[in-house]
């Protein structure tokens, strides 16, 4: 099945509301656990004031978990959709003073210039969840990683992977979103068809000079890219 790209940004009001209200806690926790395992395996402790970036943060679900897990680090959630950043900031306001080390920035990685990234360079950790499939040019993400990561930074990106046939898309939609709101059903189907395969992502990494990262398939619908950045 050929890839069918979807819009890069999620600014529609029905999308923003649906994603802010949906329960993605299991997937969000899985991303955090994957990152913890990656760091623990390296026997490294993040020093105080380390910078952690959550690219394509949406309403901030994972950003909040990162900030709570590493309270001495500075966590920044980045998203190109202004409506998502607005919701993330509203939620963060209700959680203060419990979360003090988190902030959000509205940056569209596909449209920004190097100067826009100057204040967020040198990250010790860079994560993203379900960002890659939104990008019309996947190298937008890999170029951002190379620009933003500090030496030996931990990198973890999780996303959907594209099924081989539309029949497989139908099966996954029936399995996971048959009772979800209509907007989430529509977006899940579109995201599966816009996603990349593990082979395609491996090829992207080779072209980007990032072949040190590992690509693995997870379950029946995800893939994960992880490793450490070495310039």
Secondary structure as GFF3:
##gff-version 3
##sequence-region A 1 231
A	DSSP	alpha_helix	13	21	.	.	.	ID=ss1
A	DSSP	alpha_helix	25	41	.	.	.	ID=ss2
A	DSSP	beta_strand	51	55	.	.	.	ID=ss3
A	DSSP	alpha_helix	61	69	.	.	.	ID=ss4
A	DSSP	beta_strand	74	79	.	.	.	ID=ss5
A	DSSP	alpha_helix	82	95	.	.	.	ID=ss6
A	DSSP	beta_strand	102	106	.	.	.	ID=ss7
A	DSSP	three_ten_helix	114	120	.	.	.	ID=ss8
A	DSSP	beta_strand	123	129	.	.	.	ID=ss9
A	DSSP	three_ten_helix	132	134	.	.	.	ID=ss10
A	DSSP	alpha_helix	139	148	.	.	.	ID=ss11
A	DSSP	beta_strand	149	160	.	.	.	ID=ss12
A	DSSP	alpha_helix	166	176	.	.	.	ID=ss13
A	DSSP	alpha_helix	182	194	.	.	.	ID=ss14
A	DSSP	alpha_helix	198	207	.	.	.	ID=ss15
A	DSSP	beta_strand	214	218	.	.	.	ID=ss16
A	DSSP	beta_strand	222	228	.	.	.	ID=ss17
###
